[in-house]
Amino acid sequence: MSAGTRLDVSDFDVPGRGRGLLDVFQWRYLLRLLVRKGTATRYRNSVLGWVWSYVKPASQFLIYYFVMGIILQFHRDVQNFAIYLFAGVVIVNLFNEAFGNATNAIVDNRALVKKIYLPRELFPIAAIIVAFVHFLPQLVILLLVCLLVGWVPTLAGVGGAILAILLVVAFSLGLGLFFSGLNVRFRDAQNFVDLIKMFSTWTSPVLYTWTLVAEALHNYEWAFFLYMSNPITVAVELFHVAFWEATTDSPYALPDWFGLASLVAVGVTIVTLVVGQWTFRHFERTFAQDL
C-alpha cells in the first residue's frame, strides 16, 4: 500500500470501545442467536422439558397457598386469595429469574467472552429475554384462571400490567449488569444475589396485604413509604390491580400517595440502570483475564 493511500475504517468498530446498552440494537442478529440458544438449552436432556415451566411455579404456589391461605387463614380476609397470591408470585418469579440469569450471564458464556469481541451487554440482556419467555406460560395460566372467575380486562389494568413487566425487566437489567460485572471478579457476589432473590418474595405484598405492613409501621411512615417505593412492590401491586381486583366485589384501595411511590420506583430503576451500566463497563475491561 502506498504512503498516499488511506484506508476508510469508519465502518469498523474498535474492540473494547462501544456505547454500552445502545450497541444491542446494532447486534440484534447475535442477540436473537443468544436467546435461541438460551431457550433451546434450558431443558436439554430433560424428560418433561418445557413442562417444568408450569410445574415449578405451580409447586411454589401450592406451598405458599397451603401455609398462608390454609394454615394462617389468609383466604378468609382476602377474597379470591389464590388469584391474589398467584398474581404476586408470577411477577416476582420474573424478577428472580431475570436477575439471577443476568448475574450469571458473563460467567456462563466465558468461552465466547474470552475468544471474540462483542458487546458484553448482549449476554445479560439475552438472559433476561430468556427469563421473560419462560415467564409467559405462568402469565397464560394466570389469565386463564382469572377468565374462569369472571375477570374482564380493562385498559387501565392492561396498561398497569405492562408497566409492571417493564419495571421489573428494567430493574432486573440494572441489578443484573451491576452484579454480573462484580461476579466475574468476586464470585461471592452470587451470594448477595441469592439473598436478594430470597427476600424479594417476603419484602413485597405477595403473601400478605400492604395494610398489614401499614399497621406494623404506623409510627414510621417514612419506612412504609420506602417499602411501597420498592420497584418490585409497585410491580406486584400493579399486577394485583390488573388481575385480582377485577375478580373481587370491591375496588382495591391503595395508599393515596401510591402514584408518587410509583414515580420514585421508576426513578430508582433508572438510577439502577445507570449505576449498573457504569459498574459493568468498569469491570468489563478485565473480563477475559478474570475468567
JOHU-V281814 format. One record per backbone hydrogen bond with DSSP energy under -0.5 kcal/mol. NH is the residue of the N-H (numbers start at 1). CO is the residue of the C=O. If there is no record, write none. Layout:
NH/CO + NH/CO
This chain:
5/2 + 8/6 + 9/7 + 12/9 + 15/13 + 17/14 + 18/16 + 22/19 + 23/20 + 24/21 + 25/22 + 26/23 + 27/23 + 28/25 + 31/27 + 32/28 + 33/29 + 34/30 + 35/31 + 36/32 + 37/33 + 38/34 + 39/35 + 40/36 + 41/37 + 42/38 + 44/41 + 46/43 + 51/48 + 52/49 + 53/50 + 54/51 + 55/51 + 56/52 + 58/54 + 59/55 + 60/56 + 61/57 + 62/58 + 63/59 + 64/60 + 65/61 + 66/62 + 67/63 + 68/64 + 69/64 + 69/65 + 70/65 + 71/66 + 72/67 + 74/68 + 75/69 + 76/73 + 77/73 + 77/74 + 78/74 + 79/77 + 81/78 + 83/80 + 84/80 + 85/81 + 86/82 + 87/83 + 88/84 + 89/85 + 90/86 + 91/87 + 92/88 + 93/89 + 94/90 + 95/91 + 96/92 + 97/93 + 98/94 + 99/95 + 100/96 + 101/97 + 102/98 + 103/99 + 104/100 + 105/101 + 105/102 + 108/104 + 109/105 + 110/107 + 112/109 + 113/109 + 114/110 + 115/111 + 116/112 + 122/119 + 123/120 + 124/120 + 125/121 + 126/122 + 127/123 + 128/124 + 129/125 + 130/126 + 131/127 + 132/128 + 133/129 + 134/130 + 135/131 + 136/132 + 137/133 + 139/135 + 140/136 + 141/137 + 142/138 + 143/139 + 144/140 + 145/141 + 146/142 + 147/143 + 148/144 + 149/145 + 150/147 + 151/146 + 158/154 + 159/155 + 160/156 + 161/157 + 162/158 + 163/159 + 164/160 + 165/161 + 166/162 + 167/163 + 168/164 + 169/165 + 170/166 + 171/167 + 172/168 + 173/169 + 174/170 + 175/171 + 176/172 + 177/173 + 178/174 + 179/175 + 180/176 + 181/177 + 182/178 + 183/179 + 184/180 + 185/181 + 185/182 + 186/182 + 187/185 + 189/186 + 190/187 + 191/188 + 192/188 + 193/189 + 194/190 + 195/191 + 196/192 + 197/193 + 198/194 + 199/195 + 200/196 + 201/197 + 202/198 + 203/199 + 204/201 + 206/201 + 206/204 + 207/204 + 212/209 + 213/209 + 214/210 + 215/211 + 216/212 + 217/213 + 218/215 + 220/217 + 224/220 + 225/221 + 226/222 + 227/223 + 228/224 + 229/225 + 230/227 + 234/230 + 235/231 + 236/232 + 237/233 + 238/234 + 239/235 + 240/236 + 241/237 + 242/238 + 243/239 + 244/239 + 244/240 + 245/240 + 247/244 + 248/245 + 253/251 + 254/252 + 258/255 + 261/257 + 262/258 + 263/259 + 264/260 + 265/261 + 266/262 + 267/263 + 268/264 + 269/265 + 270/266 + 271/267 + 272/268 + 273/269 + 274/270 + 275/271 + 276/272 + 277/273 + 278/274 + 279/275 + 280/276 + 281/277 + 282/278 + 283/279 + 284/280 + 285/281 + 285/282 + 286/283 + 287/284 + 290/286 + 291/287
